[in-house]
């Protein structure tokens, strides 16, 4: 009985330690996701906000209701002829409903929808806002800036605007998305981040660069690895050792020579500069060589007896049996090309040739950083990597185990 109890306590302790480690490892990822849905005020607060307002179900209901009034409950919108109404409550003592409401000059600023009618009136406990789309087109983005007098106290929005700032004797309330719907409210930063920079072009450049490096790199590494593993030629081991020795050279040492060479070739700010210098990989050659050497020699002897050439043995025998190794090298190659920052930053100048990692700099400026949009853009940037890992994790683990890489 005592030994059984010690066994159970040991198991509980092991799982507790593993769970604590998993939580610690996943916390930065959670913080990035949480910050990606925060308002600018929450993202810049000194006191950490663990659960953003946009993640609370009570606000989801309000966002869905406002979206349904103007257009779609989930996707929002602002249909022609539709009106959105909501209340902003005042905190503290409220003046009587018939109190005179001062209207400062420039109280309403609506540059994208000049035909939209905006009404504000005082009601018991707060202010009632009515926004009517008087145009013939549907809005998803409706910038509205409204000033309300400070003499009526602080404000507690039913659905928080994106910014509440002090402006002299008035509170300045800003809405970037008036009728968001549930998705537009929760994922507001994602839409704003996507529109803030040409991310469609950034993803295109990143995927073309990474995909080309993977395909051509696999082809070159497969052929070179097979030569080092199965084709006898004088000095094979010495040449292979020289190849391995190049892995000891830091990549930063090659930046200036490679840049000068590409400049003389006229390849700067092109796909050639992003792809060609990284096609040959010593790591990929070494990895696939190890796979080829682990295959039974009898297969290749039988092929030689049947008159098969080295190319036939490579494409008919070696490659089909080395699929885990190919996938493993493809994953490493894709990650390296997709996450590259320093090299694309050096060899590209035009926005059309920027990769996703370089494009994230659009949210960092001299006036400060928009952390919500930056984290939203970062989440979009790592999403292909996360999806790729879950789709190919079995081959990845099998490849690491069979190659003996630590």
MOJO-V528113 format. One line per field, one symbol per residue. phi: phi as a letter, one per 40 degrees, with the letter a starting at -180 (. if undefined). A space follows every 10 residues. Layout:
# MOJO-V528113
phi: ???
This chain:
# MOJO-V528113
phi: .ccccccccc cccccccccc cccccccdcc ccccccbccd cccbcccdbc bcccbcdccc cccccccccc abccbghacd gcbbbabbcc bgcbccdccc ccbcdgcbbb ccaccccbbb acbdgibbbb bbcccbbcbb bbcbbbbbcc ccgcbbccbd ccabbcbgcb cbbbbcbcbc gcccccbdcc ccccccaccc cccccccccc cccccccccc cccccccccb bcacgccccc cccccccccc ccccccdccc cccccgbcgb cdccbdcbcc bccccccccc cccccccccc ccccccgccc ccccccbccc cbddcccccc cccccccccc bccccccbbc ccbccccccc cccbacchbc cccccccccc ccdccccccc cbcccccccc cccgcc
